Amino acid sequence: MYSKKDLEQIASEIGFKFDAINNLKFAQIRSSLLPVLRKTEHFEFEKAKIEVKEFLSNLLVLTGDEKLFIEKFNQKEYSPELLFEDKELLDRIKDHPMAMWKTRK
């Protein structure tokens, strides 16, 4: 199991930050969560936040090409070929309106 510090280090290395999870207050989710729990079930909110961050850190592991795609995209360069090999798919998405808008200089 990872410590909070380990999770934050992992998240920063892969480019994901989970600060929003750290800032959650139980009151923010109480009305959505409590109705689906059994009356006898105990929910450890702080432990759940740590486990969710650990799960996301393990789930959101990017390949080198995925990291490069994000870096380039953030620099306003759209390179879908870093994510996909299928020529037909690349032809369909090469001029995707959202990608064109987000990478407009």
N, C-alpha and C positions, 0 to 999 in steps of 0.2 A: 504494500500500500504506500502511496506517495504522501509526503507531507505537503502542507499548503505551500511552502517555499519551493519544493520540487515541482509541484504542478504549475506554479507561476513561471518557473524557469523553462519548463517544457513548452508552455504556451508561448512564451516570448521567442523561443527558438524556432517554432514553426509559424510564427506570425499571428497566432490567435491569442486574444486576451479575453479573460473571463471576469473582468472587473464588475460587470453587471451582476453576475451571480454573487460576488462578495457583498454587493450593496443591497441585495434583496433582504427585505424584512418579512418575518412570518406573517405579519398583518396583511401584507400585499397578496399573499396566496391563500390565506385562511379560508375565504369564502368559496374558493374553487376546490381546495383540497379536502377539507373536513367532511363535506357531504359524501365523498366517495370512500372514506375510511370507515372501518367497523368501529363501533363505540369503544371496544376493548383494545383497539390497535393504537400503539404509541408511535408517534412520528418524531424522529430526531432531526430537526430542521438543519442545524449546523453540520451534522454528519452527512445529511443528504446533499448539501451544497458541495461538500468535499468530494463525495462519490460522483456527483454529476460532472464536476470539473475533471475528475480522473477519467471518467467514461469518455467525455468529449476529447480530452487530450489523446486518448488511445484511438478514438474513432477518426479524428481529424488529422491524420498523419499524411502529409503531402509528399508526392514524389518530387524529384528534382525538377522535372518538366512542369509540374503543377506550380511549384514555387516560382519558377522562372516566368510562367504565364502571368501570375499575380503581380510580380515585380514589373513586368513590361506593361501590363494593363494599368497599373498605378502610375506608370510613366506615359500614359496615353498611347500605348502601342498594343494593338489587338493582334494576337498570334494564336489563333485557334488550333493550328497545326501542332502546337505543343501538347494539346490535350487529346486530339483525335487523329487517326490515321486514315479513316474512311474518306476517300476523295469525294464521293457523292454528298456525304454529310458536310464536309468542308465547303463544298460549292454552295450548299444551302445556307450555311451560317456565316460565310465570309463577309457578307454585307448586312449582318443582323442589325436592325435599327437601334436597339438598345446598346449594343457594343459600339456602334458608330457614334452614338450620342455621348456615351461615357468616355470615349477616347478622342473626342473632338478637341483639337488644340486651339 
